[in-house]
Amino acid sequence: IIDDNDKTIIAKYTNPPYHYGFALGASWKGLKFDLVFNGEFGHKVFVEKDEQATPDPAVGITNVFAFWSDYWTPENTDAAYPRPYKYGLDQQMSTFWMRDGHTLRLNTLTMSYTLPANLARKLTIGELRIFFTAQNLWTIISPFDYKDPSVSKAYDYPMIRNYNMGINIVL
């Protein structure tokens, strides 16, 4: 029997109470690297109910993750997942769908090379610097293996990865 006595708090925080970030950098003979990391922890996240879908062309659901095909049915009792969300109790969360919300992301990577001053003088310029920057490069720790943890739904667009290259010349 499922009744109100079965309900309990299963996650103290569903939004991250702690955020952190750090930067690493190094330079050697005109070559320079800078890395910026950020993350959050101390909370739980859940697989969203509408991500627990099977293909249903009648309502427009045709493209779903392949792992959802291994769900419980009377014919597939050894399945990895329970029945998809259409079984009822849509507003109820379960510890089965709960994950540790810790994330760590390499947010920015910058690499540059500055030509030595004596070579720059031979080229009759003050300074020459070549650089490369990438943003949203790598999610190192994620509670989900199938989606970007920064988006609320698996079918939303993930954070855009940006790449920039350039040359700075001082005359």
C-alpha positions in Angstrom: 0.0 0.0 0.0 1.4 3.4 -1.0 0.1 6.2 1.1 1.3 9.4 2.8 3.3 7.4 5.3 5.7 6.4 2.5 6.8 10.0 1.9 10.0 11.3 3.3 12.7 13.9 2.5 15.3 12.2 0.3 17.5 15.3 -0.5 18.3 18.1 1.8 19.4 20.3 -1.2 18.4 20.1 -4.8 20.2 23.4 -5.6 24.0 23.5 -5.0 24.8 25.1 -1.6 28.5 25.3 -2.4 30.3 26.6 -5.5 34.0 26.7 -6.1 36.5 27.7 -8.7 40.2 27.7 -9.2 42.7 28.8 -11.8 46.0 27.2 -12.8 48.7 28.9 -15.0 52.2 28.5 -16.1 54.6 30.2 -18.5 57.9 29.3 -19.9 60.0 31.1 -22.6 57.1 33.0 -24.1 54.6 30.1 -23.9 51.8 30.6 -21.5 48.9 28.4 -20.3 45.9 29.4 -18.2 43.1 27.1 -17.1 40.0 28.2 -15.2 37.8 25.5 -13.4 34.5 25.8 -11.7 32.1 23.5 -9.9 29.4 22.9 -7.4 28.6 20.3 -4.8 26.5 19.4 -1.7 23.2 18.7 -3.4 21.3 16.0 -5.2 19.9 16.0 -8.8 17.3 13.8 -10.3 16.7 12.4 -13.7 13.8 14.4 -15.0 10.5 12.7 -15.5 10.1 13.7 -19.1 13.6 12.3 -19.9 12.2 8.9 -18.9 10.4 8.5 -22.2 10.0 5.7 -24.7 9.2 6.4 -28.4 5.6 7.5 -28.8 5.0 8.9 -32.3 1.3 9.7 -31.4 2.5 12.5 -29.1 5.6 13.5 -31.1 8.2 11.6 -29.1 10.4 9.9 -31.7 14.0 10.5 -30.6 15.0 9.1 -27.2 18.2 7.8 -25.6 18.9 4.2 -26.5 19.4 3.1 -22.9 15.7 3.7 -22.2 14.9 0.7 -24.3 15.9 -1.5 -21.4 12.9 -0.8 -19.1 10.7 -3.1 -17.1 7.8 -4.9 -18.8 6.2 -8.2 -17.9 8.3 -9.7 -20.6 11.6 -7.9 -19.5 11.7 -8.4 -15.7 15.6 -8.2 -15.6 15.6 -4.6 -17.0 18.0 -1.9 -15.9 15.3 0.7 -15.5 11.7 0.7 -14.2 8.8 1.5 -16.4 8.9 5.0 -18.0 7.1 7.9 -16.4 3.7 7.2 -17.8 3.0 4.6 -15.1 1.5 7.1 -12.7 2.9 9.0 -9.6 4.3 11.5 -12.1 5.0 14.1 -9.4 6.8 11.7 -7.0 10.6 11.4 -7.0 12.5 8.3 -6.0 16.0 7.7 -4.8 16.4 5.4 -7.8 16.6 8.5 -10.0 18.7 10.6 -7.5 22.3 11.4 -8.3 25.1 13.2 -6.5 25.1 16.7 -8.0 28.8 17.4 -7.9 30.2 18.9 -11.1 33.6 20.1 -12.2 34.1 21.9 -15.5 37.1 23.2 -17.3 35.5 26.5 -18.2 38.3 28.3 -19.9 41.7 27.3 -21.5 44.0 30.0 -22.9 47.3 29.3 -24.6 49.6 31.9 -26.0 53.0 32.4 -27.4 54.9 35.7 -27.4 57.8 36.1 -29.8 61.0 37.0 -28.0 61.8 40.7 -28.0 65.0 40.4 -30.1 63.1 38.6 -32.9 60.3 41.1 -32.7 62.8 44.0 -33.1 64.3 42.2 -36.2 60.8 42.2 -37.7 60.5 45.9 -36.8 57.6 45.4 -34.5 57.2 46.0 -30.8 55.6 42.7 -29.9 53.9 39.6 -31.5 51.6 37.3 -29.6 49.6 34.4 -30.9 46.8 33.0 -28.8 44.1 30.4 -28.6 41.1 30.4 -26.1 38.5 27.7 -25.6 35.4 28.0 -23.4 33.1 25.3 -21.9 35.7 22.8 -23.0 35.2 19.8 -20.7 32.9 18.6 -18.0 35.2 16.5 -15.9 32.8 15.4 -13.1 29.1 15.1 -14.0 26.1 13.5 -12.3 24.8 12.4 -15.7 26.5 10.4 -18.4 24.0 11.3 -21.1 23.5 15.1 -20.8 25.2 18.3 -19.9 24.6 19.0 -16.2 24.2 22.7 -16.9 20.9 22.3 -18.7 17.7 21.3 -17.0 16.4 18.9 -19.6 18.4 16.3 -21.6 16.8 17.4 -24.9 17.8 21.1 -24.4 20.8 22.6 -26.2 24.0 22.1 -24.1 26.3 25.0 -23.3 28.0 26.2 -26.5 31.7 25.5 -26.8 33.6 28.5 -28.1 37.1 28.6 -29.8 39.0 31.8 -30.5 42.3 32.3 -32.2 44.1 35.5 -32.8 47.3 37.5 -33.3 48.2 40.6 -31.4 50.8 42.8 -33.1 52.2 45.9 -31.3 53.9 48.3 -33.7 
